[in-house]
Amino acid sequence: MKYHITTYGCQMNTADSQKVASEMEKLGLRATPVAEDADVIVLNTCVVRQGPEDKAVSRLLSLKPLKQKNPDVVFGVMGCMVGVREPKALREKFPFVDTFLPPSDPSALVELLQARGVQAETGRDDYWLERDATENRYALQDADFILPAHERGQLVSAHVPIIFGCNHVCAFCIIPYRRGAERSRSIGEIGAHVRSLVAQGVKEVTLLGQIVDRYGYDVPDGPRLPELLRALHGIDGVERIRFLTSHPNYMNDELLDTVAELPKVMEHIEVPIQAGADQVLKRMKRGYTTDDYRALIANIRARVPNASIATDIIVGFPGETEEQFQATYDILRELKLDVAHVAMYSPRPNTASASRFPDDVPSTEKERRRIALDELQAEVVGAINAKLLGQTVEVLVEEKHKGRWKGRTRTNKLVFFDDAAREWKGQLANLKINRTGPWSMVGELVK
């Protein structure tokens, strides 16, 4: 039997799809990139903005004829379109779907397949992996996190959720309504997940949370993110650790000092500002001011020298004036951050902004503002990366792309290089940068 998963949206959805894949592999199914060839089809959906939701619905409807042709095909819909409550409206709208799965929880699909006679396979020969010709092979246990067969020994970097849901209800965000309250995984569970990934060839893990630095806040006297980072840092085979996304209110000195201290934790911080005008931040219910954010950026740079910093920005939030947008433009130009993910505001059902504020910024104006920030950011990043010309950087090589090796620096910058003499996938390479640009760089191997 074969399964197919289509994923929309964020890194958490990517991790959730990988969890579904793991459960399918344990049942003996194998992945196929072609939905029409699959016995089990899962769409993992996103509703953070209207665009991804529309794509998921369109794709689901396009697959309906497969179910009509072969009723035995199992259809599952997962993710934020389903949410954590009973999806009665979706069941009525899409009666051909066999099961609706809340975010991060594939158990209903597993139970359905087991009820149809599909049982977990034990002692599978292809759970054995060859590390190399000089080492003994090892087996993954049934309880471990199993990557799809085609990714075992091939996947260099993987996402690992550490906290699900969110308690910080920003005015524009639908996540708390669709993913529920915060739930932190235990350090032991996360460690077992990471060790399983390392056993299958993964070298880098990115720890995920809607607000990742609130890890452990939901547990009385629970561990915090710095403690988790120290525990994972001690796992043999892990070469790099990243985490995202942070919130300005929870990025504290202890966390920054831990990043600076631990060699395996990368100097890359993702901490969104969302807007550069205090009036807009207040309507967004973000809980900080622009001066607070400026102080945070200064503190990051003081405690984690040479760190790269990424931010998120929403343009066209209800009531955003031209002057308020200009304030966002100005602070982005002032702070000179390494990455700015810019999105146009899209009203989401059940959120405070959708119920309280009219969506009064025209779509054409939202697009103009987005383009203006993207163009500014290209200039900013081009200047930042130009300072790396002639310097040597360490790159973890991910794959070969159009004949060149492709990897990322510790600060998450994309670098390409040539070398036909050696297999570099999953290896660390020292490269001297000889060409820079805003989105990627080119280097040569330092012998």
C-alpha positions in Angstrom: 0.0 0.0 0.0 1.0 3.6 -0.7 0.4 6.9 0.9 0.5 10.5 -0.4 0.7 13.7 1.7 0.2 17.2 0.4 1.3 19.9 2.9 0.4 23.6 2.9 1.6 26.3 5.3 4.3 26.6 8.0 7.1 24.5 9.3 4.8 23.1 12.0 2.6 21.6 9.3 5.7 20.2 7.7 6.6 18.5 11.0 3.0 17.3 11.4 3.1 15.7 7.9 6.3 14.0 8.8 4.5 12.6 11.9 1.8 11.2 9.7 4.4 9.7 7.4 6.1 8.1 10.3 2.8 6.4 11.4 2.1 5.2 7.8 5.6 3.8 7.5 5.1 1.8 10.8 1.9 0.3 9.2 4.0 -0.8 6.2 2.8 1.8 3.7 5.3 3.5 1.4 5.2 7.1 0.2 4.4 8.1 -3.4 4.7 11.5 -4.9 1.6 10.9 -7.1 -1.7 11.1 -5.3 -3.5 9.1 -8.0 -1.2 6.1 -7.2 -2.0 6.2 -3.4 -4.2 4.1 -1.2 -4.2 6.8 1.5 -4.3 10.5 0.7 -3.8 13.2 3.3 -4.1 17.0 2.8 -2.5 18.9 5.6 -4.1 22.4 5.5 -3.3 26.0 6.5 -5.7 28.8 7.2 -3.4 31.5 8.5 -4.3 33.4 5.3 -7.0 32.9 2.7 -4.7 31.9 -0.1 -3.4 28.6 1.4 -7.0 27.7 2.5 -8.3 28.3 -1.0 -5.5 26.1 -2.5 -6.3 23.2 -0.1 -10.0 23.3 -0.8 -9.3 23.4 -4.6 -6.9 20.5 -4.3 -9.4 18.5 -2.2 -12.2 19.0 -4.8 -9.9 18.0 -7.6 -9.2 14.7 -5.9 -12.8 13.9 -5.4 -13.1 11.9 -8.6 -10.5 9.4 -7.3 -12.8 8.6 -4.4 -15.7 8.2 -6.8 -13.7 5.9 -9.0 -12.2 3.9 -6.1 -14.2 4.1 -2.8 -11.5 2.1 -1.0 -9.1 5.0 -1.3 -8.8 6.6 2.2 -9.0 10.4 2.3 -7.8 12.4 5.3 -7.8 16.2 5.9 -5.6 17.5 8.6 -4.4 20.8 10.1 -5.7 24.2 10.9 -8.7 24.0 8.5 -9.9 21.1 10.8 -8.9 22.6 14.1 -9.2 21.0 17.5 -13.0 21.0 17.7 -15.5 18.7 16.0 -15.4 19.8 12.3 -19.1 19.3 11.6 -19.3 21.9 8.9 -16.4 20.2 7.0 -18.0 16.8 7.3 -21.1 18.2 5.7 -19.2 20.1 3.0 -16.9 17.2 2.1 -18.8 13.9 2.8 -16.3 12.0 0.6 -13.5 12.6 3.2 -13.1 9.5 5.5 -11.4 11.2 8.4 -10.6 14.7 9.7 -7.5 15.0 11.8 -6.7 17.9 14.2 -3.2 19.4 13.9 -0.4 17.2 15.0 -2.5 14.2 15.7 -2.7 11.4 13.1 -4.3 8.8 15.6 -7.7 8.9 13.9 -6.2 7.9 10.6 -4.1 5.1 12.2 -7.2 3.8 14.0 -9.2 3.8 10.7 -6.6 1.9 8.8 -6.2 -0.6 11.6 -10.0 -1.1 11.6 -9.7 -1.9 7.9 -7.1 -4.6 8.7 -3.9 -2.7 8.2 -1.6 -3.7 11.1 1.8 -2.4 12.2 4.7 -4.5 10.8 7.4 -5.6 13.2 10.9 -6.7 12.4 10.9 -5.1 9.0 14.2 -5.7 7.2 14.2 -2.2 5.7 14.2 -0.6 9.1 17.8 -1.5 9.1 20.1 1.2 7.8 23.7 1.0 6.5 25.7 3.8 8.2 28.8 3.0 6.1 31.0 0.0 5.0 33.0 0.1 8.2 30.3 0.2 10.8 27.7 -2.3 12.0 24.1 -1.7 11.0 21.5 -0.7 13.6 17.8 -1.1 13.8 15.1 1.4 14.6 12.6 0.3 17.2 8.8 0.3 16.6 8.3 3.2 19.0 10.8 5.4 17.3 10.1 8.2 14.8 10.4 6.6 11.4 11.2 8.7 8.4 9.8 7.8 5.0 12.0 5.1 3.4 13.3 7.5 0.7 14.4 10.0 3.4 16.3 7.6 5.7 20.0 8.4 5.4 19.2 11.3 3.0 17.5 14.0 5.1 20.0 16.4 6.5 17.7 18.8 8.4 14.4 18.1 10.2 11.8 20.0 12.2 10.9 18.9 15.7 7.9 20.4 17.5 8.5 21.1 21.2 5.3 23.0 22.1 1.9 22.8 20.4 -0.8 25.5 20.4 -0.6 29.1 21.6 -2.0 31.1 24.6 -0.9 34.5 23.3 -3.9 35.6 21.4 -2.8 38.3 18.9 -5.6 40.1 17.3 -4.8 38.9 13.8 -3.9 35.3 14.5 -6.2 32.2 14.1 -3.7 29.7 15.5 -5.0 29.7 19.2 -8.5 28.9 17.8 -7.3 26.1 15.5 -4.4 24.6 17.4 -5.6 25.0 20.9 -3.9 25.9 24.2 -0.1 25.5 24.7 1.1 21.9 25.4 4.8 21.3 25.9 6.4 18.0 25.1 8.7 16.5 27.8 12.5 16.7 27.4 12.6 12.9 27.3 10.1 12.7 24.5 11.8 15.4 22.5 15.2 13.8 23.1 13.9 10.4 21.9 12.6 12.1 18.7 15.9 13.8 18.0 17.9 10.6 18.7 15.7 8.7 16.2 16.3 11.4 13.6 20.0 11.3 14.1 20.0 7.5 13.8 18.5 8.0 10.3 21.1 10.5 9.2 19.7 13.9 10.3 22.5 16.3 11.3 20.4 19.5 12.1 17.2 19.9 14.0 15.0 23.0 14.2 12.8 23.2 17.3 9.4 24.5 16.6 6.7 26.3 18.5 4.2 29.1 17.7 6.0 30.9 20.5 9.0 28.6 20.9 10.5 30.4 23.9 7.3 29.8 25.9 8.4 26.1 26.0 7.6 24.7 29.5 5.5 27.7 30.6 2.4 25.4 30.7 4.0 23.0 33.1 4.2 24.0 36.8 7.9 24.4 37.6 8.6 22.9 34.2 11.8 23.1 32.2 12.4 26.1 29.9 14.0 26.3 26.5 17.5 26.9 27.7 17.4 23.7 29.7 16.0 21.8 26.7 18.8 23.2 24.5 21.4 22.0 26.9 19.9 18.5 27.0 19.8 18.2 23.2 23.3 19.7 22.9 24.6 16.5 24.6 23.1 14.1 22.0 25.9 12.5 19.9 25.4 13.1 16.2 23.5 16.3 16.4 25.6 18.9 14.8 23.3 21.9 14.6 20.3 23.1 16.6 18.0 25.9 15.6 14.7 27.2 17.1 11.7 29.3 15.9 9.6 31.4 16.2 10.3 33.6 19.2 8.2 36.5 20.7 9.8 39.7 21.9 8.2 39.4 25.4 9.8 36.0 26.1 13.3 36.4 24.5 15.2 36.7 27.8 18.9 37.0 28.7 19.2 33.4 29.9 18.1 32.1 26.5 20.4 34.5 24.6 23.4 33.5 26.8 22.6 29.8 26.2 22.7 30.4 22.4 26.0 32.2 22.8 27.5 29.5 25.0 26.5 26.3 23.2 28.5 25.6 20.0 25.8 23.4 18.4 23.1 26.1 18.8 23.1 28.4 15.8 23.4 32.1 16.0 20.1 32.8 14.2 17.1 34.4 16.0 13.6 34.7 14.5 11.7 37.3 16.5 8.8 39.1 14.7 8.0 42.8 15.1 4.9 42.6 12.9 4.6 46.5 12.6 6.7 49.5 13.2 4.1 51.8 14.7 3.0 51.6 18.3 -0.6 52.3 17.5 -0.7 49.3 15.2 1.1 47.1 17.6 -1.5 48.0 20.3 -4.4 47.1 18.0 -2.6 43.8 17.1 -2.4 43.1 20.9 1.3 42.3 20.6 2.2 43.5 24.1 5.4 45.6 23.4 6.4 48.9 21.8 8.8 49.7 19.0 11.3 50.9 21.6 11.0 47.6 23.4 11.8 45.9 20.1 14.8 48.2 19.4 16.2 47.4 22.9 15.7 43.6 22.2 17.6 43.8 19.0 20.4 45.6 20.7 20.5 43.0 23.5 20.6 40.2 21.0 23.6 41.7 19.2 25.4 42.4 22.4 24.9 38.9 23.9 25.2 36.9 20.6 27.8 38.6 18.5 27.4 38.2 14.7 23.9 36.7 15.2 21.6 36.9 12.2 18.0 38.1 13.0 14.8 37.5 11.1 11.5 39.2 11.6 7.9 39.0 10.3 5.9 42.0 9.2 2.2 42.4 8.3 1.3 45.2 6.0 -2.3 46.6 5.6 -3.5 45.7 9.1 -6.9 47.4 9.7 -6.5 51.1 10.1 -2.8 51.2 9.1 -2.2 54.7 7.7 0.5 55.7 5.3 2.4 57.3 8.2 2.2 54.1 10.2 3.4 52.1 7.3 6.2 54.6 6.8 7.2 53.9 10.5 7.5 50.2 9.6 9.6 51.0 6.6 11.8 53.3 8.7 12.4 50.8 11.5 13.3 48.0 9.0 15.8 50.4 7.4 17.1 51.4 10.8 17.6 47.9 12.4 19.0 46.2 9.3 17.8 42.7 10.0 18.9 39.7 8.0 15.5 38.4 7.0 12.1 40.1 6.8 9.1 37.8 6.0 6.4 40.3 4.7 2.8 39.3 4.4 -0.4 41.2 3.5 -3.1 41.2 6.2 -5.9 38.7 5.6 -8.9 38.7 8.0 -9.4 35.4 9.7 -12.7 34.2 11.2 -13.0 34.3 15.0 -10.0 36.6 15.4 -10.3 39.9 17.3 -9.2 42.0 14.3 -11.8 40.4 12.0 -14.6 41.0 14.5 -13.6 44.5 15.6 -11.9 46.2 12.7 -13.0 46.7 9.0 -10.5 45.4 6.5 -10.1 49.0 5.2 -6.7 49.0 3.4 -7.3 48.2 -0.3 -5.6 45.1 -1.7 -3.6 47.2 -4.2 -2.2 49.3 -1.4 -1.3 46.2 0.6 0.6 44.9 -2.4 2.4 48.2 -2.9 3.5 48.2 0.7 4.6 44.6 0.6 6.7 45.3 -2.6 8.2 48.4 -1.0 9.4 46.4 2.1 10.7 43.6 -0.1 12.7 46.0 -2.2 14.1 47.7 0.9 15.0 44.4 2.4 16.9 43.3 -0.7 19.1 46.4 -0.4 19.6 45.8 3.4 20.5 42.1 3.0 22.7 42.8 0.0 24.8 45.2 2.1 24.9 42.8 5.0 26.0 39.8 2.9 28.6 42.0 1.0 30.5 42.2 4.3 31.1 38.5 4.1 33.1 38.8 0.8 36.4 37.1 1.2 35.5 35.6 4.6 35.5 31.9 5.4 32.2 30.5 6.7 31.1 27.0 7.9 28.3 25.5 5.8 26.2 22.4 6.4 25.6 20.9 3.0 22.0 20.0 2.3 21.9 18.7 -1.3 23.0 19.2 -4.9 21.0 21.9 -6.7 21.5 22.4 -10.5 24.9 20.9 -10.4 26.2 22.8 -7.4 26.3 21.9 -3.8 23.9 23.9 -1.6 24.2 24.6 2.1 23.6 27.1 4.9 25.9 28.9 7.2 25.4 29.0 11.0 23.5 32.2 10.5 21.2 30.5 8.0 22.5 32.1 4.9 22.4 30.1 1.7 25.7 29.3 0.0 26.5 27.4 -3.2 29.8 25.9 -4.2 31.3 23.5 -6.8 33.2 20.2 -6.1 32.8 17.2 -8.3 35.4 15.1 -6.5 33.5 14.5 -3.2 30.1 13.7 -1.8 29.3 16.6 0.5 25.7 16.0 1.4 25.3 16.1 5.2 28.9 17.3 5.7 30.3 20.5 7.1 32.4 22.5 4.6 34.5 25.6 5.1 34.0 28.0 2.2 35.6 31.3 1.3 32.9 33.6 0.0 33.8 35.0 -3.5 30.3 36.3 -4.6 27.5 37.8 -2.6 23.9 38.8 -3.2 20.8 39.4 -1.1 19.4 35.9 -1.3 22.4 33.7 -1.7 26.2 33.6 -2.0 28.8 31.6 -3.8 32.0 30.2 -2.2 35.0 28.0 -2.9 36.3 25.2 -0.7 39.1 26.1 1.7 41.6 23.3 1.3 
